[in-house]
Amino acid sequence: QQQVKQSPQSLIVQKGGIPIINCAYENTAFDYFPWYQQFPGKGPALLIAIRPDVSEKKEGRFTISFNKSAKQFSLHIMDSQPGDSATYFCAASKNYGGATNKLIFGTGTLLAVQP
Amino acid sequence: KAGVTQTPRYLIKTRGQQVTLSCSPISGHRSVSWYQQTPGQGLQFLFEYFSETQRNKGNFPGRFSGRQFSNSRSEMNVSTLELGDSALYLCASSPGRGGRTDTQYFGPGTRLTVL
């Protein structure tokens, strides 16, 4: 119940394409769903996050779609660029009453955007 | 504001030794979480500290411990190192507001190699 399942494991798209990365969860107590981007040798950097009270959120070229009934959420990257080539992680967290910050991460998606 | 800083960036130790890693959170942040990242297990939550108290703990053996100081800086310690402890250890800081899960900002990590 604590797992977050992420797919695909790897993804190759052409420049300008729209890669889509999907995540699914079981625990309905999760109330915060961030996406992180990680480049080799760096720590994960927050891209965008959503809470279950909205179905979609956009920030620049990044969009999260959230389906509460299906317990799924996905990341879309519009007009992808070679500089977007990185590993993307979805995550989920639930409030334990004292606002703890334990993130459960998906397994990651290695994205390659070809010029 | 300066980001999360971690020291040292790289460490090489031998089995049986112990190691201490340090994390300085973003100024004003009161919560510090630690994660272990390995190719096989991905990103796994170790523990979270808030106001010098451990607020949550992941499923790691007692060899892994941590603490937080009054200035919010945190250290984690791994005793009796094993080969499987080789990993990237990431620290994440967040404001620590009550009520809902905070956004977490990651440092660059400490790469630990156990020989």
Interface residues (C-beta under 8 A of the other chain):
Chain A: D31 Y32 P34 Y36 G41 K42 G43 P44 A45 L46 A49 R51 F89 A91 S93 K94 N95 Y96 G98 A99 T100 N101 K102 L103 I104 F105 G106 T107 G108
Chain B: V4 S31 S33 Y35 G42 L43 Q44 F45 E48 F50 R55 N56 G58 L90 A92 S94 G96 R97 G98 G99 R100 T101 D102 T103 Q104 Y105 F106 G107 P108 G109
